[in-house]
C-alpha cells in the first residue's frame, strides 16, 4: 500500500514540485538562526535600500532599515508554525465532533450539527478578526481564532464519512464482537476515513497561512513575531517608494500556498485507491 501511494503521488509532477518547495521552506524555517546572523528586528542599514545595492542585504531594507531577507527567513518559521498548529487544533476539534455526530446519529447528530452551523453562520474572516481583537493579538489568540473558524468543514466531512462507514459489515461485526463504541470509532471507522481528512488538512494549512497573513496585514498579528503578513502590512504605505518590501513576502506567501495546494492534490491522488488499478 505504501509503495502504491508513493507511485501514485510521483505520477503527479505538480505534487512532487510542491513537496520539494515545502521541504526547502521548512528547512529555511528550521535553520533560520544559522542562515541569518542578526534578528529580523535589527536596524542594520539605512531605510529603503534596494535589493543587491548593499553587501549583506540581497533583498534590500525596509522603512526602518531592517533586513528584508532576515524577515523572510524568520517569517517562514512563524507562518508555517501558526499554519500547522492551527490546522492540527482544527482537525482535532472537527474530527471529534464529526465522529460523534456521524457514529451516534439521532439527537446527538442534530445537536452537534446545529452547534457546528452556529460557527458557520458568521463569515470566518470576520469572526477571526473579532476574536483576535478581543483577546489581543498574540500568537496564541491567532492560532485559536484560526482553529475556531476552520474546524466546521472538518466536522461535516468526518460526519459524512462516519455515516457511510458505520453501516459497513466490519463495523457490524465489531459490534457483534462486543467492542466498545470508542474502540470502534478509533480502530475501525476512523482509519478508513483518514484519506479525505489528510487531504483536507494539507489544504487547511494553506488557508491558515493566508488567514494569518490577512490578520497581520490588518495590524492584528503578534507584534513580537515577524511574519510574512506583517511585512506586507508594514510595507503598504511605501509601495511606490520601495516595491520590494511587499513583493518578496507576498511572493513567499503565494509560493507556499501554491505548494500546499499541489501537495494536497498529490495526496488526493495517492490516497485514492480506486486509481491503483490504473497505475499498475
Backbone as JSON, one array per atom type, in Angstrom:
{
  "sequence": "XXXXXXXXXXXXXXXXXXXXXXXXXXXXXXXXXXXXXXXXXXXXXXXXXXXXXXXXXXXXXXXXXXXXXXXXXXXXXXXXXXXXXXXXXXXXXXXXXXXXXXXXXXXXXXXXXXXXXXXXXXXXXXXXXXXXXXXXXXXXXXXXXXXXXXXXXXXXXXXXXXXXXXXXXXXXXXXXXXXXXXXXXXXXXXXXXXXXXXXXXXXXXXXXXXXXXXXXXXXXXXXXXXXXXXXXXXXXXXXXXXXXXXXXXXXXXXXXXXXXXXXXXXXXXXXXXXXXXXXX",
  "N": [[0.83, -1.21, 0.0], [1.92, 1.26, 0.8], [3.95, 1.53, -1.13], [2.32, 1.72, -3.36], [0.95, 4.11, -2.87], [3.12, 5.94, -2.94], [3.87, 5.64, -5.61], [1.61, 6.55, -7.01], [1.56, 9.15, -6.07], [3.96, 10.18, -7.08], [3.4, 10.26, -9.76], [2.01, 12.57, -10.12], [3.29, 15.35, -11.13], [3.2, 18.03, -10.37], [2.61, 17.83, -7.65], [4.94, 16.68, -6.67], [6.8, 18.7, -7.19], [5.68, 20.68, -5.55], [6.07, 19.45, -3.04], [8.86, 19.45, -2.88], [9.33, 22.22, -2.81], [8.02, 22.89, -0.4], [9.6, 21.42, 1.37], [12.05, 22.78, 1.15], [11.28, 25.31, 2.12], [10.59, 24.61, 4.73], [13.08, 23.76, 5.69], [14.48, 26.18, 5.58], [13.02, 27.59, 7.51], [13.61, 26.06, 9.81], [16.37, 26.33, 10.0], [16.8, 28.99, 10.42], [18.26, 30.66, 12.4], [20.87, 29.98, 11.69], [21.12, 30.76, 9.08], [20.8, 33.49, 9.03], [22.52, 36.09, 10.5], [21.66, 38.07, 12.23], [18.92, 39.54, 14.11], [15.59, 39.76, 12.74], [14.45, 42.12, 13.48], [16.43, 43.94, 13.86], [17.94, 47.05, 13.08], [19.84, 47.41, 10.47], [20.85, 48.85, 8.38], [20.56, 51.83, 6.32], [17.25, 53.14, 5.65], [15.06, 51.83, 3.06], [16.8, 50.63, 1.15], [17.55, 49.39, -1.98], [17.24, 46.07, -3.45], [20.25, 44.13, -3.72], [22.05, 46.24, -3.59], [23.6, 46.77, -1.42], [26.17, 45.29, 0.52], [25.56, 42.14, 2.05], [22.83, 42.5, 2.19], [20.81, 41.15, 0.36], [18.15, 41.35, -0.44], [17.49, 43.92, 0.09], [16.45, 46.69, 2.27], [13.92, 47.65, 4.7], [11.42, 50.14, 5.63], [12.45, 50.9, 8.06], [15.08, 50.27, 7.98], [15.59, 47.58, 8.33], [16.59, 44.2, 7.65], [15.29, 42.75, 4.82], [15.54, 40.15, 3.84], [16.18, 38.72, 6.17], [13.78, 39.02, 7.51], [12.11, 37.51, 5.83], [13.16, 34.92, 6.16], [12.81, 34.37, 8.95], [10.13, 34.87, 9.03], [9.1, 32.73, 7.62], [9.29, 30.68, 9.48], [7.44, 31.52, 11.49], [4.99, 31.74, 10.05], [4.64, 29.11, 9.04], [4.57, 27.58, 11.41], [2.34, 28.65, 12.78], [0.35, 28.07, 10.86], [0.42, 25.23, 10.79], [0.0, 24.42, 13.49], [-2.48, 25.59, 14.07], [-4.03, 24.21, 12.21], [-3.8, 21.54, 13.09], [-5.11, 21.77, 15.58], [-7.68, 22.5, 14.69], [-8.34, 20.21, 13.22], [-8.41, 18.25, 15.24], [-10.59, 19.14, 16.81], [-12.65, 19.17, 14.85], [-12.67, 16.47, 13.95], [-13.41, 15.14, 16.29], [-16.02, 16.18, 16.86], [-17.34, 15.58, 14.43], [-17.04, 12.77, 14.29], [-18.44, 11.83, 16.55], [-21.02, 12.79, 15.95], [-21.58, 11.54, 13.46], [-21.35, 8.81, 14.09], [-23.1, 8.21, 16.24], [-25.52, 9.43, 15.51], [-29.03, 10.41, 15.33], [-30.34, 12.33, 18.07], [-27.92, 13.21, 19.05], [-26.41, 13.71, 16.76], [-28.01, 15.75, 15.65], [-27.84, 17.83, 17.57], [-25.05, 18.35, 17.66], [-24.54, 19.08, 14.99], [-26.12, 21.38, 14.73], [-24.75, 22.97, 16.49], [-22.35, 23.15, 15.1], [-23.22, 24.55, 12.83], [-23.73, 26.97, 14.0], [-21.21, 28.15, 14.26], [-20.65, 28.46, 11.62], [-22.36, 30.37, 10.78], [-21.41, 32.93, 10.9], [-19.24, 34.88, 8.89], [-16.01, 33.5, 8.28], [-13.54, 34.97, 8.26], [-14.28, 37.47, 9.33], [-15.11, 36.65, 11.86], [-12.71, 35.67, 12.9], [-11.2, 38.05, 12.99], [-12.64, 39.52, 14.92], [-12.33, 37.85, 17.19], [-9.5, 37.86, 17.6], [-9.09, 40.58, 18.02], [-10.5, 40.97, 20.38], [-9.18, 39.35, 22.3], [-6.6, 40.29, 22.27], [-3.81, 40.69, 20.07], [-1.92, 38.01, 19.88], [0.31, 35.23, 19.39], [-0.96, 33.0, 20.36], [-3.7, 33.7, 20.53], [-4.17, 34.13, 17.84], [-3.73, 31.59, 16.7], [-5.77, 30.18, 18.02], [-8.03, 31.55, 17.07], [-7.92, 31.03, 14.3], [-8.17, 28.25, 14.33], [-10.75, 27.99, 15.41], [-12.4, 28.99, 13.4], [-11.95, 27.21, 11.43], [-12.59, 24.53, 11.93], [-15.35, 23.63, 11.47], [-15.88, 22.72, 8.65], [-14.32, 20.39, 8.66], [-15.61, 18.84, 10.58], [-18.05, 18.35, 9.27], [-17.19, 16.89, 7.05], [-16.04, 14.58, 8.27], [-18.27, 13.61, 9.62], [-19.96, 12.87, 7.44], [-18.42, 10.81, 6.35], [-18.41, 8.98, 8.47], [-21.15, 8.42, 8.7], [-21.51, 6.93, 6.41], [-19.65, 4.82, 6.7], [-20.35, 3.53, 9.07], [-22.33, 1.73, 8.51], [-21.15, -0.38, 7.33], [-20.0, -3.82, 6.88], [-17.82, -4.6, 8.5], [-17.98, -2.95, 10.69], [-20.41, -3.7, 11.82], [-19.73, -6.28, 12.48], [-17.81, -5.82, 14.45], [-19.42, -4.68, 16.41], [-21.04, -6.88, 17.05], [-19.08, -8.44, 18.11], [-18.72, -7.3, 20.54], [-17.21, -5.03, 20.97], [-16.35, -1.81, 22.31], [-17.95, 1.42, 21.83], [-16.1, 3.51, 21.64], [-13.73, 2.17, 20.94], [-14.47, 1.1, 18.47], [-14.86, 3.44, 16.99], [-12.25, 4.55, 16.93], [-10.55, 2.51, 16.06], [-11.76, 1.1, 14.01], [-13.47, 2.66, 12.28], [-12.4, 5.32, 11.97], [-9.69, 4.95, 10.92], [-10.36, 4.2, 8.29], [-11.42, 6.46, 7.29], [-9.45, 8.28, 7.05], [-8.12, 9.19, 4.78], [-9.51, 11.33, 3.18], [-9.43, 13.2, 5.22], [-6.72, 13.74, 5.63], [-6.07, 14.91, 3.18], [-7.73, 17.2, 3.25], [-6.58, 18.41, 5.48], [-4.03, 19.19, 4.56], [-4.73, 21.19, 2.76], [-5.93, 22.94, 4.5], [-3.81, 23.98, 5.97], [-2.69, 25.75, 4.14], [-4.83, 27.58, 3.92], [-4.85, 28.52, 6.54], [-2.38, 29.84, 6.71], [-2.82, 31.9, 4.89], [-4.92, 33.21, 6.21], [-3.68, 34.01, 8.6], [-1.81, 35.75, 7.51], [-3.5, 37.7, 6.46], [-4.65, 38.71, 8.82], [-2.36, 39.73, 10.08], [-1.67, 41.66, 8.2], [-3.67, 43.5, 8.62], [-2.85, 44.56, 10.96], [-3.26, 42.96, 13.15], [-1.56, 40.99, 13.94], [0.87, 39.14, 15.92], [2.78, 41.36, 17.67], [5.35, 40.83, 18.46], [6.48, 38.97, 16.85], [7.91, 38.26, 13.77], [6.31, 38.02, 10.72], [5.25, 36.95, 7.44], [2.87, 38.19, 6.64], [2.84, 40.4, 8.34], [5.03, 41.79, 7.32], [4.14, 42.49, 4.74], [1.96, 44.07, 5.44], [3.26, 46.16, 6.83], [4.53, 47.35, 4.75], [2.68, 48.56, 3.14], [2.3, 51.32, 3.03], [4.41, 52.25, 1.63], [4.59, 51.39, -0.98], [5.0, 52.47, -3.55], [7.41, 53.71, -3.25], [9.21, 51.77, -2.35], [9.01, 48.95, -3.64], [9.9, 46.36, -3.23], [9.68, 45.63, -0.57], [7.14, 44.7, -0.04], [6.69, 42.94, -2.14], [8.44, 40.67, -2.01], [7.78, 39.2, 0.49], [5.07, 38.8, -0.15], [5.28, 37.21, -2.43], [6.46, 34.98, -1.26], [4.37, 34.06, 0.36], [2.47, 33.41, -1.63], [3.82, 31.38, -3.08], [4.17, 29.4, -1.11], [1.5, 28.75, -0.41], [0.59, 27.85, -2.9], [2.27, 25.62, -3.23], [1.38, 24.0, -1.11], [-1.24, 23.48, -1.92], [-0.74, 22.05, -4.27], [0.54, 19.79, -3.18], [-1.61, 18.83, -1.71], [-3.34, 18.02, -3.8], [-1.75, 15.97, -4.82], [-1.71, 14.2, -2.64], [-4.39, 13.53, -2.6], [-4.58, 12.1, -5.01], [-2.75, 10.05, -4.45], [-3.82, 8.76, -2.23], [-6.17, 7.81, -3.17], [-7.46, 4.93, -3.66], [-8.86, 3.87, -5.72], [-7.58, 4.48, -8.01], [-5.56, 2.74, -8.14], [-5.57, 0.42, -9.68], [-5.19, 1.49, -12.22], [-2.6, 2.36, -12.24], [-0.93, 0.28, -12.2]],
  "CA": [[0.0, 0.0, 0.0], [2.81, 2.42, 0.84], [4.58, 1.68, -2.45], [1.28, 2.17, -4.28], [0.74, 5.54, -2.61], [4.27, 6.68, -3.45], [3.84, 5.59, -7.07], [0.56, 7.44, -7.48], [1.96, 10.52, -5.74], [5.02, 10.6, -8.0], [2.82, 10.5, -11.09], [1.56, 13.96, -10.13], [4.52, 16.14, -11.13], [2.98, 19.24, -9.6], [2.7, 17.5, -6.23], [6.36, 16.47, -6.36], [7.41, 20.04, -7.13], [5.18, 21.31, -4.32], [6.72, 18.84, -1.88], [10.24, 19.96, -2.86], [9.27, 23.62, -2.36], [7.69, 22.88, 1.03], [10.77, 20.93, 2.09], [13.01, 23.87, 1.19], [10.77, 26.33, 3.04], [10.7, 24.07, 6.09], [14.5, 23.81, 6.07], [14.79, 27.59, 5.84], [12.43, 27.94, 8.79], [14.33, 25.37, 10.88], [17.76, 26.79, 10.06], [16.8, 30.46, 10.38], [19.37, 31.29, 13.12], [22.13, 29.72, 11.02], [21.13, 31.43, 7.79], [20.83, 34.94, 9.24], [23.33, 36.36, 11.7], [21.05, 39.08, 13.09], [17.47, 39.45, 14.27], [14.85, 40.5, 11.7], [14.04, 43.42, 14.02], [17.59, 44.83, 13.95], [18.12, 48.07, 12.04], [21.22, 47.13, 10.06], [21.28, 49.77, 7.32], [19.63, 52.93, 6.12], [15.97, 52.66, 5.11], [14.72, 51.78, 1.63], [17.88, 50.21, 0.26], [17.05, 48.46, -3.0], [17.95, 44.77, -3.48], [21.56, 43.98, -4.35], [22.79, 47.51, -3.61], [24.46, 46.86, -0.24], [26.66, 43.96, 0.9], [24.84, 41.5, 3.16], [21.39, 42.75, 2.1], [20.45, 40.77, -1.02], [16.78, 41.77, -0.76], [17.31, 45.31, 0.48], [15.99, 47.01, 3.62], [12.57, 48.2, 4.73], [11.29, 51.54, 6.01], [13.22, 51.14, 9.29], [16.44, 49.79, 7.8], [15.71, 46.18, 8.7], [16.94, 43.3, 6.55], [14.11, 42.08, 4.28], [15.83, 38.71, 3.75], [16.04, 38.16, 7.52], [12.35, 38.94, 7.78], [11.56, 36.38, 5.08], [13.61, 33.67, 6.77], [12.12, 34.18, 10.23], [8.7, 34.84, 8.75], [8.75, 31.37, 7.23], [9.09, 29.91, 10.71], [6.21, 31.93, 12.14], [3.84, 31.41, 9.22], [4.47, 27.66, 8.98], [4.18, 27.06, 12.72], [0.95, 29.04, 13.03], [-0.5, 27.31, 9.96], [0.36, 23.81, 11.15], [-0.6, 24.24, 14.82], [-3.9, 25.9, 13.95], [-4.66, 23.13, 11.46], [-3.9, 20.37, 13.98], [-6.17, 22.05, 16.55], [-8.96, 22.44, 14.0], [-8.6, 18.81, 12.89], [-8.8, 17.54, 16.46], [-11.96, 19.54, 17.16], [-13.57, 18.73, 13.81], [-12.77, 15.01, 13.96], [-14.16, 14.74, 17.48], [-17.44, 16.5, 16.68], [-17.87, 14.82, 13.3], [-17.09, 11.33, 14.6], [-19.56, 11.6, 17.48], [-22.28, 13.03, 15.25], [-21.81, 10.53, 12.43], [-21.45, 7.45, 14.62], [-24.28, 8.04, 17.1], [-26.73, 9.83, 14.81], [-30.13, 10.81, 16.19], [-30.3, 13.64, 18.7], [-26.51, 13.62, 19.16], [-26.08, 14.29, 15.46], [-28.75, 17.0, 15.48], [-27.29, 18.86, 18.47], [-23.69, 18.7, 17.25], [-24.58, 19.78, 13.7], [-26.62, 22.75, 14.96], [-23.61, 23.67, 17.1], [-21.41, 23.43, 14.0], [-23.8, 25.6, 11.99], [-23.61, 28.23, 14.73], [-19.92, 28.72, 13.93], [-20.63, 28.77, 10.2], [-23.31, 31.45, 10.5], [-20.64, 34.17, 10.79], [-18.09, 34.72, 7.98], [-14.83, 33.06, 9.02], [-12.54, 36.02, 8.43], [-14.8, 38.46, 10.27], [-15.1, 36.02, 13.18], [-11.32, 35.65, 13.36], [-10.81, 39.42, 13.33], [-13.27, 39.87, 16.2], [-11.7, 37.08, 18.26], [-8.14, 38.35, 17.85], [-9.2, 41.94, 18.56], [-10.99, 40.89, 21.76], [-8.2, 38.71, 23.18], [-5.29, 40.9, 21.99], [-3.07, 39.95, 19.04], [-0.77, 37.19, 20.26], [0.37, 34.02, 18.58], [-1.94, 32.05, 20.9], [-5.05, 34.1, 20.12], [-4.27, 33.95, 16.39], [-3.91, 30.16, 16.45], [-7.1, 29.8, 18.49], [-9.03, 32.12, 16.17], [-7.89, 30.29, 13.03], [-8.72, 26.91, 14.58], [-12.19, 28.09, 15.65], [-13.13, 29.22, 12.16], [-11.56, 26.2, 10.44], [-12.99, 23.16, 12.24], [-16.66, 23.14, 11.0], [-15.85, 21.86, 7.45], [-13.76, 19.08, 9.03], [-16.68, 18.1, 11.26], [-19.03, 17.9, 8.28], [-16.57, 15.84, 6.25], [-15.92, 13.38, 9.08], [-19.64, 13.12, 9.85], [-20.44, 12.17, 6.25], [-17.66, 9.56, 6.23], [-18.87, 8.06, 9.52], [-22.49, 7.98, 8.35], [-21.38, 5.9, 5.39], [-18.86, 3.67, 7.13], [-20.92, 2.8, 10.21], [-23.22, 0.7, 8.01], [-20.37, -1.44, 6.69], [-20.03, -5.12, 7.57], [-16.8, -4.74, 9.53], [-18.46, -2.25, 11.9], [-21.43, -4.57, 12.42], [-19.02, -7.42, 13.09], [-17.18, -5.33, 15.68], [-20.49, -4.54, 17.4], [-21.42, -8.22, 17.49], [-17.98, -8.97, 18.92], [-18.77, -6.67, 21.86], [-16.28, -3.91, 21.11], [-16.96, -0.57, 22.77], [-18.11, 2.45, 20.8], [-14.84, 4.25, 21.5], [-12.79, 1.34, 20.2], [-14.93, 1.01, 17.08], [-14.61, 4.74, 16.34], [-10.83, 4.84, 16.73], [-9.81, 1.41, 15.45], [-12.46, 0.51, 12.87], [-14.03, 3.62, 11.32], [-11.51, 6.45, 11.71], [-8.63, 4.64, 9.95], [-10.89, 4.12, 6.94], [-11.83, 7.81, 6.88], [-8.31, 9.17, 7.21], [-7.64, 9.73, 3.49], [-10.01, 12.68, 2.91], [-9.03, 14.1, 6.31], [-5.34, 14.14, 5.36], [-6.1, 15.84, 2.05], [-8.29, 18.46, 3.73], [-5.62, 19.02, 6.4], [-2.98, 19.87, 3.8], [-5.3, 22.42, 2.21], [-6.22, 23.84, 5.62], [-2.58, 24.68, 6.33], [-2.6, 26.88, 3.21], [-5.84, 28.56, 4.31], [-4.44, 29.11, 7.81], [-1.3, 30.79, 6.42], [-3.45, 33.07, 4.28], [-5.69, 33.92, 7.23], [-2.72, 34.68, 9.48], [-1.24, 36.86, 6.76], [-4.51, 38.75, 6.39], [-4.75, 39.32, 10.15], [-1.15, 40.53, 10.29], [-1.76, 42.8, 7.29], [-4.58, 44.47, 9.24], [-2.3, 45.0, 12.23], [-3.72, 42.08, 14.22], [-0.58, 39.95, 14.17], [1.65, 39.24, 17.13], [3.79, 42.41, 17.45], [6.68, 40.35, 18.85], [6.9, 37.92, 15.93], [7.96, 38.67, 12.37], [5.64, 37.1, 9.81], [5.13, 37.48, 6.09], [1.74, 39.11, 6.61], [3.26, 41.64, 8.99], [5.91, 42.5, 6.4], [3.31, 43.08, 3.69], [1.19, 45.16, 6.05], [4.14, 47.28, 7.15], [5.02, 47.95, 3.51], [1.59, 49.08, 2.3], [2.38, 52.78, 2.9], [5.6, 52.61, 0.86], [4.63, 50.52, -2.16], [5.56, 53.18, -4.7], [8.8, 54.08, -2.98], [10.03, 50.58, -2.15], [8.13, 47.84, -4.0], [10.44, 45.06, -2.83], [9.33, 45.32, 0.82], [5.9, 43.92, -0.06], [6.7, 41.92, -3.2], [9.11, 39.43, -1.6], [6.94, 38.38, 1.38], [3.86, 38.4, -0.87], [5.67, 36.09, -3.29], [6.68, 33.82, -0.38], [3.04, 33.55, 0.73], [1.86, 32.79, -2.8], [4.52, 30.14, -3.41], [3.88, 28.42, -0.07], [0.11, 28.32, -0.55], [0.51, 27.06, -4.13], [2.91, 24.33, -2.97], [0.49, 23.22, -0.25], [-2.36, 23.02, -2.73], [-0.24, 21.0, -5.15], [0.73, 18.59, -2.37], [-2.95, 18.33, -1.41], [-3.8, 17.27, -4.97], [-0.98, 14.74, -4.88], [-2.21, 13.3, -1.59], [-5.69, 13.03, -3.04], [-4.32, 11.05, -6.0], [-2.04, 8.93, -3.85], [-4.66, 8.04, -1.27], [-7.34, 7.32, -3.87], [-7.15, 3.53, -4.03], [-9.56, 3.49, -6.95], [-6.66, 4.66, -9.11], [-4.46, 1.78, -8.01], [-5.57, -0.49, -10.83], [-4.72, 2.16, -13.41], [-1.17, 2.66, -12.14], [-0.14, -0.95, -12.22]],
  "C": [[0.86, 1.25, 0.0], [3.47, 2.65, -0.5], [3.56, 2.17, -3.47], [1.0, 3.65, -4.11], [1.88, 6.36, -3.19], [4.26, 6.73, -4.97], [2.79, 6.55, -7.62], [0.91, 8.9, -7.21], [3.0, 11.03, -6.73], [4.5, 10.89, -9.4], [2.32, 11.92, -11.24], [2.79, 14.85, -10.01], [4.39, 17.42, -10.33], [3.11, 18.99, -8.11], [4.15, 17.3, -5.81], [7.08, 17.81, -6.25], [6.97, 20.77, -5.87], [5.84, 20.77, -3.08], [8.16, 19.33, -1.75], [10.26, 21.39, -2.33], [8.97, 23.68, -0.86], [8.87, 22.4, 1.87], [11.82, 22.03, 2.22], [12.57, 24.96, 2.16], [10.89, 25.87, 4.48], [12.15, 24.09, 6.58], [14.93, 25.24, 6.38], [14.25, 28.01, 7.2], [13.2, 27.32, 9.96], [15.73, 25.95, 11.09], [17.88, 28.31, 10.07], [17.95, 31.09, 11.16], [20.73, 31.08, 12.46], [22.24, 30.47, 9.7], [21.27, 32.94, 7.91], [21.53, 35.23, 10.56], [22.66, 37.33, 12.67], [19.54, 38.87, 13.14], [16.76, 40.21, 13.15], [14.38, 41.87, 12.17], [15.2, 44.42, 14.07], [17.62, 45.82, 12.78], [19.58, 48.04, 11.61], [21.74, 48.09, 8.99], [20.31, 50.94, 7.25], [18.36, 52.43, 5.47], [15.93, 52.67, 3.58], [15.91, 51.52, 0.72], [17.33, 49.17, -0.71], [17.82, 47.14, -2.94], [19.26, 44.86, -4.24], [22.34, 45.3, -4.46], [23.71, 47.66, -2.41], [24.91, 45.45, 0.13], [25.9, 43.42, 2.11], [23.35, 41.73, 3.15], [20.9, 42.42, 0.69], [19.05, 41.21, -1.42], [16.47, 43.18, -0.29], [16.84, 45.46, 1.92], [14.61, 47.65, 3.56], [12.58, 49.65, 5.22], [12.07, 51.89, 7.27], [14.66, 50.66, 9.17], [16.65, 48.35, 8.22], [15.91, 45.32, 7.45], [15.69, 42.54, 6.08], [14.33, 40.57, 4.2], [15.7, 38.05, 5.12], [14.57, 38.03, 7.89], [11.7, 37.77, 7.07], [11.91, 35.06, 5.74], [12.87, 33.4, 8.07], [10.61, 34.17, 10.05], [8.22, 33.48, 8.31], [8.47, 30.52, 8.45], [7.74, 30.24, 11.34], [4.98, 31.49, 11.34], [3.58, 29.9, 9.18], [4.0, 27.09, 10.31], [2.72, 27.4, 13.01], [0.01, 28.23, 12.14], [-0.67, 25.87, 10.39], [-0.32, 23.6, 12.49], [-2.1, 24.52, 14.76], [-4.65, 24.79, 13.22], [-4.83, 21.88, 12.32], [-5.02, 20.57, 15.0], [-7.55, 21.96, 15.9], [-9.32, 21.0, 13.64], [-9.06, 18.02, 14.11], [-10.24, 17.86, 16.84], [-12.96, 19.01, 16.13], [-13.76, 17.23, 13.79], [-13.61, 14.54, 15.13], [-15.66, 14.96, 17.29], [-18.04, 15.66, 15.56], [-18.01, 13.34, 13.58], [-18.26, 11.02, 15.53], [-20.9, 11.76, 16.78], [-22.57, 11.92, 14.25], [-22.02, 9.14, 12.99], [-22.75, 7.25, 15.39], [-25.57, 8.42, 16.39], [-27.79, 10.37, 15.78], [-29.98, 12.21, 16.77], [-28.87, 14.14, 18.9], [-26.07, 14.3, 17.87], [-26.74, 15.65, 15.29], [-28.14, 18.13, 16.31], [-25.91, 19.32, 17.98], [-23.68, 19.44, 15.92], [-25.16, 21.18, 13.84], [-25.52, 23.59, 15.62], [-22.58, 24.04, 16.04], [-21.92, 24.56, 13.13], [-23.73, 26.96, 12.68], [-22.29, 28.92, 14.4], [-19.84, 29.11, 12.45], [-21.55, 29.91, 9.83], [-22.6, 32.78, 10.3], [-19.49, 33.94, 9.81], [-16.8, 34.48, 8.75], [-13.83, 34.17, 9.28], [-13.0, 37.07, 9.43], [-14.78, 37.92, 11.7], [-13.69, 36.01, 13.75], [-10.83, 37.03, 13.77], [-11.37, 39.83, 14.68], [-12.59, 39.15, 17.36], [-10.32, 37.6, 18.61], [-8.18, 39.74, 18.48], [-9.64, 41.91, 20.02], [-9.9, 40.39, 22.7], [-6.77, 39.2, 22.98], [-4.51, 40.03, 20.99], [-1.82, 39.28, 19.6], [-0.79, 35.93, 19.41], [-0.67, 33.01, 19.06], [-3.36, 32.41, 20.47], [-5.23, 33.93, 18.62], [-4.49, 32.48, 16.05], [-5.31, 29.71, 16.86], [-8.18, 30.31, 17.54], [-9.08, 31.35, 14.85], [-8.49, 28.89, 13.21], [-10.24, 26.96, 14.74], [-12.99, 28.32, 14.38], [-12.87, 28.12, 11.13], [-12.14, 24.82, 10.7], [-14.36, 22.73, 11.68], [-16.62, 22.33, 9.71], [-15.27, 20.48, 7.73], [-14.85, 18.23, 9.68], [-17.69, 17.55, 10.26], [-18.47, 16.76, 7.42], [-16.51, 14.53, 7.03], [-17.29, 12.78, 9.35], [-20.14, 12.33, 8.66], [-19.71, 10.84, 6.05], [-18.16, 8.54, 7.25], [-20.27, 7.55, 9.23], [-22.47, 6.86, 7.32], [-20.72, 4.64, 5.93], [-19.51, 2.88, 8.27], [-21.89, 1.7, 9.78], [-22.47, -0.47, 7.4], [-20.34, -2.71, 7.55], [-19.0, -5.2, 8.69], [-17.19, -4.01, 10.81], [-19.52, -3.11, 12.6], [-20.78, -5.77, 13.1], [-18.35, -7.0, 14.39], [-18.21, -5.15, 16.78], [-20.91, -5.9, 17.94], [-20.34, -8.86, 18.35], [-17.9, -8.32, 20.3], [-17.77, -5.55, 22.06], [-17.02, -2.65, 21.53], [-17.06, 0.43, 21.63], [-16.81, 3.21, 20.56], [-13.84, 3.46, 20.68], [-13.19, 1.24, 18.74], [-14.63, 2.3, 16.33], [-13.14, 4.89, 15.98], [-10.08, 3.73, 15.99], [-10.47, 0.85, 14.2], [-12.84, 1.57, 11.82], [-13.01, 4.71, 10.95], [-10.36, 6.12, 10.76], [-9.11, 4.57, 8.51], [-11.36, 5.47, 6.42], [-10.66, 8.78, 6.85], [-7.88, 9.83, 5.9], [-8.18, 11.12, 3.19], [-9.63, 13.68, 3.99], [-7.62, 14.62, 6.07], [-5.3, 15.16, 4.24], [-6.63, 17.2, 2.5], [-7.31, 19.17, 4.66], [-4.52, 19.77, 5.66], [-3.48, 21.17, 3.21], [-5.61, 23.43, 3.32], [-4.98, 24.59, 6.08], [-2.42, 25.91, 5.44], [-3.6, 27.97, 3.6], [-5.45, 29.26, 5.61], [-3.32, 30.14, 7.6], [-1.87, 32.06, 5.79], [-4.22, 33.89, 5.31], [-4.78, 34.65, 8.2], [-2.11, 35.89, 8.79], [-2.22, 38.02, 6.67], [-4.67, 39.47, 7.73], [-3.54, 40.22, 10.42], [-1.16, 41.78, 9.4], [-2.64, 43.9, 7.89], [-4.06, 44.99, 10.58], [-2.72, 44.15, 13.41], [-2.8, 40.87, 14.39], [0.13, 40.15, 15.49], [2.77, 40.27, 16.91], [5.21, 41.96, 17.79], [7.22, 39.29, 17.9], [6.82, 38.42, 14.5], [7.29, 37.61, 11.5], [5.54, 37.76, 8.44], [3.98, 38.47, 5.98], [2.08, 40.44, 7.26], [4.14, 42.46, 8.05], [5.12, 43.18, 5.29], [2.52, 44.25, 4.25], [2.03, 46.38, 6.35], [4.59, 48.02, 5.9], [3.93, 48.65, 2.71], [1.64, 50.6, 2.13], [3.57, 53.22, 2.04], [5.73, 51.79, -0.41], [5.27, 51.21, -3.36], [7.04, 53.49, -4.49], [9.72, 52.87, -2.9], [9.17, 49.33, -2.38], [8.58, 46.51, -3.42], [10.03, 44.67, -1.41], [8.07, 44.46, 0.87], [5.96, 42.76, -1.05], [7.31, 40.61, -2.71], [8.3, 38.61, -0.6], [5.64, 37.95, 0.72], [4.13, 37.21, -1.78], [5.87, 34.83, -2.45], [5.34, 33.2, 0.04], [2.41, 32.8, -0.44], [2.5, 31.45, -3.13], [4.19, 29.04, -2.4], [2.47, 27.87, -0.2], [-0.06, 27.46, -1.8], [1.12, 25.67, -3.91], [2.02, 23.43, -2.12], [-0.7, 22.68, -1.03], [-1.94, 21.92, -3.7], [-0.02, 19.7, -4.39], [-0.62, 17.99, -1.99], [-3.53, 17.53, -2.56], [-3.06, 15.94, -5.1], [-1.42, 13.72, -3.84], [-3.56, 12.71, -1.98], [-5.52, 11.91, -4.06], [-3.7, 9.82, -5.35], [-2.89, 8.1, -2.92], [-5.93, 7.49, -1.9], [-7.04, 5.92, -4.4], [-7.86, 3.09, -5.29], [-8.66, 3.65, -8.16], [-5.58, 3.59, -9.14], [-4.4, 0.85, -9.22], [-5.03, 0.15, -12.09], [-3.22, 2.35, -13.42], [-0.32, 1.42, -12.16], [0.4, -1.2, -13.64]]
}
